[in-house]
Amino acid sequence: MNDLLFDVGANLAKIIILTHTVLVLAAYMPWVERKVSAWIQDRVGPNRVGWAGLLQPIADTLKFIFKEDVVPGHVNKVLYILAPCLAVIPSLFVLAVIPFGPSVSVLGRTVDLVIADLGVGILFVFAFSSLAVYGITFAGWASNSKYPLLGGVRSSAQMISYEICLGLSVVGIFMGAESLRLLDVVHQQVDGTWNLFTQPLGFLVFVIAAFAETNRLPFDLPEAETELVAGYHTEYSSIKFTLFFAGEYAAMFVFAALVAVLFLGGWDVPFMDNASFAALGNWGALLGFGSFLAKCLLFLLFYVWVRFTLPRFRFDQLMSLGWKVLLPIGLVNILVTGLLNLPDGAA
Amino acid sequence: MALVVERRKLNFWEELYLPAIAQGLAQTFRQMFKPAITLQYPEQRPVIADDYRGAPGLVKDQDGREKCVSCQLCEYICPPKAIVIVPGEAPAGGPFDYSNIEKAPREFYIDMLRCIYCGYCEEICPEQAIFMTREYELNAATRQELVHDKARLYQIGGTRQDPIQKWKHKDDGRPGAGGAGAH
């Protein structure tokens, strides 16, 4: 009975910590985005609400909540309301399998800092992150209006194409780790080298595909303001629009976390291995969590930096990049990794 | 004849596009540390040129006399018909009972929602009574507030030095003339 209580408590604590970290980050990412874009464009950015505009996200959210929630008469009501929920939930589910720190010891028991330590971790990630496309496609379809429909169609084509590259790019890692558990992947990197250095091609393909999966520039064709008004969320207002917004930022965080876990050594700090983390005890766990969060934040900044550097792709360019460039690179990467990792005596 | 632009064949590194992307990222990174050129508006003000054409206003001379004689030329020339003048007689008696002035505006309205800031009213005014000021902040909660009446127009225009004061000195130095106020 005590064990059960402890497990429930520990898991609840992990869920609360991780989801709140992500939701607060999702609320503050628009502020970061506006600030960084302002710096790049020689402007100041939000600086009126609170110190350096830090209360801006709260003001924005309040504004969104108090706006009229219009449900146009021509929409398919069920899908229209379901779509924004589907845009947020898959990203939050994926968080469940992401290890965010070394294990801590509480009341004499060891707790791994991952909500659900699944043996098929990475498959779970791809299964759920693929569901996010339904949110966008449903939104486009249910809006019953031309620009959202175009956005939804683009989104489904784009997500399906890049999902494959995403999957292929990480196969090399799991060949090296000989496990699909994300915890194993991190432990292997903490003791050895980061996968960024052993799998540079995989990293490149994964990052490009991650940009496409999160609909971020240069691959933001589903919303492409200049062509499609606002794409799939044209007909949405008030809190439903906010959910799409939050969903996009939550997805960005999830992919940043995945990049950190798969390629940047998770919670690893240079010159430390699993033993030295264990030696520091719970302080080591805190250090690891900080390191993991720092990597995520850096990658989130990279998203913003790229957004204000590169122009949007044309749709045919997007497709040809996905199928004719990234897919072959992903396949070659698997082949080369396989050849280099042949068991002794097989060659 | 069609102009054919020779396009150089890209070499391997250029075809990868990655070096170009890195260059772009470096450019935007450098840009992040340049000072912002933003003017923090309500606290900092832009420099307004002397000949800026802001809201038109009516002026009084140094004696406090309203210079408009209600000739309605500005009303006539105004392209968007923003000006409406209700002419009246110049008040008899008082400090400004100059002999040759017959009219003064009873009401003077400029609809700032119609005004196009062309400055024709200032140009055509034979009395130098209306000027384009440097006032550029016109806000109101209602449309009616932006139809400036006489009081508001004088508030905007204020007082201008008039070195000539032609009506005051019209009869000065002429034989038989009694100066201001003499009929």
Interface residues (C-beta under 8 A of the other chain):
Chain A: V36 A38 W39 I40 Q41 D42 R43 V44 W305 V306 F308 T309 L310
Chain B: I21 G24 L25 Q27 T28 F29 Q31 M32 F33 K34 P35 A36 I37 T38 Q40
